Amino acid sequence: MGWSLPLGTVMGTVIRVHVTFLLFLLWIGAAAYARGGQGAALQSTVYIVLLFLCVLLHEFGHVAAARRYGVQTPDITLLPIGGVARLERIPEDPRQELVIALAGPAVNLVIAALLFLALGAVPSAEVENPGVSLFERLLWVNLFLVGFNLIPAFPMDGGRVLRAILAARLGYARGTQIASGVGQAVAFALGLLGLVGGNPLLIFIALFVYLGAASEAHAVQMRQVSRGLLAGDAMITRYESLGPAARVEDAVQGLIATTQHEFPVVDGAGRLRGVLTRDDMIRALRDRGPDAPVLEVMRSDIPSVRDRQPLEDALRLMQEGRLPAVGVTDAFGRLVGLITPENVGEMMMILAARPEGRTGLRRSG
């Protein structure tokens, strides 16, 4: 989602459009212009814009339902294959997730019903026919969106509906595992159809679905593993740190001498000032040279948690902010460790390999 441009904010949710969507819009307009000239290009572009307005309203259906349960939605991103509403968390109550998942398709049903009433007749199903009106095409595409989004595969709504139904009987973790497996199987089938039929868009959708299903399973596994653990249980305690007066060259020497990718910048009182990542270091070395102060090129938006706080708090901060690390401090605010995505992944592999689960790690309480 890095190549996304903000369009504005509605109800506290930032609406973003991915650059690939703009390229898709240009491609549709150019293809229509080649077929039928300026009029056809304008009509096709307006149709796509209205279609994605329906997609946006679909996503705001999720937003409204999520807020009913106290879940905020930081942003919505429009992609060529639809929209993605990023919820700050997924409710683990199956009934709540079911309501949130079905709220989006329900919006498309309402739009289709309103268009049907406006047309006053059964619309033509020949949507490729140039004689079919814009409203008729929008009615059918909204019905298509309902069916497409209810395919039982993450990250589509149908995957969350399936997970909610399974979780009510088998538990959240097991329900996610099965739903993720179904989603990956669906993605494989879509990819195969795309290869056989020579449809690159279907292959792209298959890749999106496969990665979405795998990502959902990983996120839930991470939450399950972290429960009952403290931030101090998962932190790195052996690391090289940099002082406020350090230069990029000092960090380069540390990068060569260690396996670290993230270097905390700590003041004389032991407090975290920021983190210099390997990518920031290389960029600064290229753009500003080895004498650039680390205080000017580091990431200063790195939060800290107490070592006795639940590990879930640190993971949530890291995921929501897409951060390279989270600092861990003692009762006096001094840095005593770091939590990074890499060491959390290693901890998950170790815990999964142990039959007894968490032997050797401290428990909260």
Secondary structure as UniProt FT lines:
FT   STRAND          4..10
FT   TURN            11..12
FT   STRAND          13..18
FT   HELIX           19..68
FT   TURN            69..70
FT   STRAND          75..79
FT   TURN            80..81
FT   STRAND          82..86
FT   HELIX           94..119
FT   TURN            127..128
FT   TURN            130..131
FT   HELIX           134..149
FT   TURN            154..155
FT   HELIX           157..170
FT   HELIX           172..197
FT   HELIX           200..226
FT   TURN            227..228
FT   HELIX           231..234
FT   TURN            244..245
FT   HELIX           248..257
FT   STRAND          262..266
FT   TURN            268..269
FT   STRAND          272..277
FT   HELIX           278..287
FT   TURN            290..291
FT   HELIX           294..297
FT   STRAND          304..306
FT   TURN            307..308
FT   HELIX           311..320
FT   TURN            321..322
FT   STRAND          326..329
FT   TURN            331..332
FT   STRAND          335..339
FT   HELIX           341..353
FT   TURN            355..356
FT   TURN            359..360
//
